[in-house]
Amino acid sequence: MMAVVSMSNDTRESRILSGVDAWASFYRANPHRFAADYLNVRLRLFQKILLFMMNICNFFCYIAARGQGKSWLLAVFCCVRCILYPGTKVCIASGTRGQSVNILEKIKIELMPNSAYLKNEIANLVISNTNAYIDFKNGSSIKVVTASDSARSNRANILLVDEFRMVNKDTIETVLRRFLTAPRMPGYLHDKKYTHLKERNKEVYLSSAYFKSHWSFDKVKDYAKNMVDDTKKYFVCGLPYQLSIREGLLDNDAVADEMSEAGFNETKWSINISVLIKPIEPVACGVCRLCGANRGTLSA
């Protein structure tokens, strides 16, 4: 009788593990669906594309018009990645500490109230003047770090740099990128037959546009060059304000009113809103073609 019970339990356990394997594989391949089903968030088409590319690429760069919710999208990505890949260590840096903390606040204030599943995944959440981090029950973590020499001891599998153009280039190269030493090491990698499943660490950069003379433009060009190389996993895009209007994130009349004012500054507008200044325009057009759209369909 005991043997029968044991066999029944083994069968039940194997069915559960098979189900976990199937759903984990499905959601890892479709992070936008996981965000909808598990986090209960509604993603627009361009956000689904960006989230998908963040998940599969090792190097990701997004030049966004103001108001497209890039910090909110980063918050969604952090939660998706930390839940689906146990033991993931995420470090967030920015030009100011407040900008980095804002991502954790979006998780706390906007994402957690909408998802009981997300609440259950989080073991500890601390946001203070000295510490800002989230610990997940599965061993993953999200930590805000200061973009300075004092952060050298940190380690991560994913480096997120919000408004990266405001961070000193040397700090990124000599401090932040050095966080990415050992990759995530799930237990199955200790078995030689799974060594081919070893993961790469990730770098994610987001910012508004800036001048061509700035070093950030060189990074955009490098990413654009590597993006067309099939042997590398790079992605870069620039999305202008027309997309924000089309998706209801920006009011068309408000834009027209601002542009009609006597003090309207076209250069500042190009940097903060349009993302169509000459250095970025080719990248924005390339993404429009990638999404099956063009400048005409994105016009308000």
C-alpha positions, -999 to 999 in steps of 0.1 A, spaced: 0 0 0 28 24 9 45 16 -24 13 26 -43 11 59 -24 48 66 -31 43 59 -68 12 82 -68 32 110 -52 60 105 -76 36 107 -105 20 139 -91 54 155 -85 66 147 -120 34 162 -135 39 194 -115 75 196 -125 66 190 -162 40 218 -159 65 242 -144 90 233 -171 65 239 -199 52 272 -185 86 285 -176 99 278 -211 68 295 -226 71 326 -205 108 330 -209 102 330 -247 73 354 -243 81 378 -215 53 402 -226 27 375 -220 42 368 -186 38 405 -178 2 404 -188 -7 371 -171 14 373 -139 19 410 -133 -15 420 -147 -1 449 -168 -13 461 -201 15 466 -226 13 485 -258 28 470 -290 60 490 -289 65 481 -252 60 444 -260 87 446 -286 111 465 -263 105 441 -235 111 411 -258 143 425 -271 155 434 -236 150 398 -227 169 382 -256 197 407 -263 229 410 -243 232 447 -251 202 469 -253 199 507 -259 167 527 -260 166 564 -269 131 576 -259 110 607 -262 99 620 -228 67 605 -215 71 571 -231 74 554 -197 108 540 -200 114 538 -163 81 520 -159 91 496 -186 124 490 -168 105 482 -136 84 456 -155 115 441 -171 132 438 -137 103 419 -122 98 396 -151 135 387 -153 139 383 -115 109 360 -113 116 339 -144 153 335 -137 159 327 -100 191 341 -86 193 370 -110 212 401 -96 201 434 -111 220 467 -104 204 500 -114 224 532 -118 216 566 -132 228 602 -134 211 608 -101 202 584 -73 167 596 -73 162 585 -109 173 550 -100 151 548 -69 122 559 -91 122 524 -107 118 507 -74 91 531 -64 72 522 -96 74 485 -86 61 493 -51 34 518 -60 23 508 -95 31 471 -100 26 454 -66 -9 467 -59 -21 452 -93 -5 418 -88 -9 395 -58 15 371 -75 42 398 -75 36 407 -38 41 370 -30 74 368 -49 90 397 -29 106 389 4 119 423 13 116 458 -1 136 488 13 136 523 -1 155 549 21 181 576 17 209 552 22 196 518 9 172 509 -19 168 473 -29 143 445 -34 149 409 -24 129 381 -41 121 348 -24 138 329 -52 172 345 -46 169 373 -72 175 409 -62 173 445 -75 197 470 -61 201 507 -66 238 517 -68 255 551 -70 273 558 -103 307 565 -86 339 548 -75 322 539 -42 301 513 -60 330 491 -71 323 462 -48 289 454 -64 282 425 -86 254 419 -111 241 397 -139 221 427 -154 233 463 -154 206 489 -160 217 525 -166 188 550 -169 196 584 -185 230 570 -193 241 602 -211 241 619 -177 266 593 -163 303 599 -168 316 576 -195 347 566 -175 324 556 -146 304 533 -168 336 517 -183 357 514 -151 331 509 -124 296 499 -136 305 475 -164 329 457 -140 299 446 -120 292 420 -147 317 393 -137 303 358 -132 270 350 -150 239 336 -133 247 300 -122 216 279 -118 222 244 -104 217 225 -136 248 241 -151 269 219 -128 258 190 -150 281 189 -181 252 181 -205 237 215 -198 268 236 -202 255 249 -235 227 267 -217 252 290 -199 238 326 -199 254 359 -208 252 390 -185 232 419 -199 237 457 -203 207 479 -207 210 516 -214 181 541 -217 181 578 -222 166 608 -240 184 620 -271 213 644 -269 239 662 -291 259 644 -318 291 656 -302 284 637 -269 299 603 -263 265 587 -260 260 591 -298 291 570 -303 276 542 -282 244 544 -303 264 541 -335 283 511 -322 251 494 -312 235 501 -345 266 486 -363 265 455 -341 228 451 -344 230 441 -380 257 414 -371 239 381 -368 266 368 -345 260 394 -319 230 402 -297 227 440 -298 196 461 -301 192 499 -304 162 521 -312 149 557 -310 112 563 -307 99 599 -312 69 618 -298 47 608 -327 45 573 -313 36 587 -279 7 606 -294 -5 575 -314 -4 554 -282 -22 580 -261 7 588 -239 10 624 -251 -18 648 -260 -16 661 -296 -33 695 -287 -8 700 -258 21 694 -282 6 719 -307 1 745 -281 36 742 -267 51 745 -302 31 777 -309 45 795 -279 69 824 -285 96 809 -262 95 775 -280 131 762 -283 134 737 -312 168 723 -301 155 715 -266 124 701 -281 144 678 -303 164 665 -274 136 659 -250 106 651 -271 111 644 -308 142 621 -309 144 632 -345 176 653 -344 199 644 -371 222 619 -352 192 598 -339 169 599 -369 184 570 -389 180 548 -358 144 559 -352 136 551 -389 152 517 -386 130 508 -357 99 520 -375 107 496 -404 115 468 -379 80 473 -364 64 472 -399 56 509 -397 70 541 -412 71 577 -404 37 583 -420 19 558 -398 35 573 -367 25 609 -375 -1 624 -353 
